[in-house]
Amino acid sequence: MTFKQTFICINCGCEVKELYKKYSNVVKTVNCEKCHKVVDKYVEFEPVIILLDTVLLSQQAYRHILYNRDFKLFWKLSLMLLLLESFALWREKREQPVVRQKANTIYEQGFYICCFQNIIDNLLCTVLLFTFTLLLRTKWVLEMDMKRLMFTLLKANTLANFSKFFLLPIILWRENTTEFDINLHRIIVMAHHLCSQTFVYVIVSRLARLRAFIIIISTYFVKKFLLQYAMNILEHRLTQ
């Protein structure tokens, strides 16, 4: 899916015509007409530095990735994250006594079920956020390209999922830690993820942080309820 490229100032969010001017082999950044700061300092940064700033919840880095940069690299990273998160979820389910007593079909196909669950999780989250945005800012949403907004929300949700890289220590050192430490680690990862989702949603929807946070929390619980209901039906049919 391709759209006409539009750029924004990473400081104030105002739309701009260009990020820099190029003279022969020299690239010169431009200043925003509204806030008078450099439109996008990240045009000269390496992707690794930008990713580190997203880990630190930098809204400037979020704006750069969402609006001013080719997202292909981040789609690839999101695929890695999907596999990582699915493996962590599959391993957690395998260790549950109830799952051990189920048919071998669940055990053998569990990883693929977890992948499917995480894909649906991301798509459902995007749809719910779009719905909440439409209800709260109906006029604003109708005046803009709704397909672009939906696609931007999908990118924002993908970007927020980078927090789940912190699940890696649980996978690597699970055998050398206690159940309390594992649960504490998950809570910290989830808190960082919710903060990341709130910040990227603020950027896309341009709502106040408190309202955006309430929407993110509401989306989280509605999504979990619907997803758990759907997965229970799926697993029940597989065991029949």
Disulfide bonds with the S-S distance in Angstrom:
none
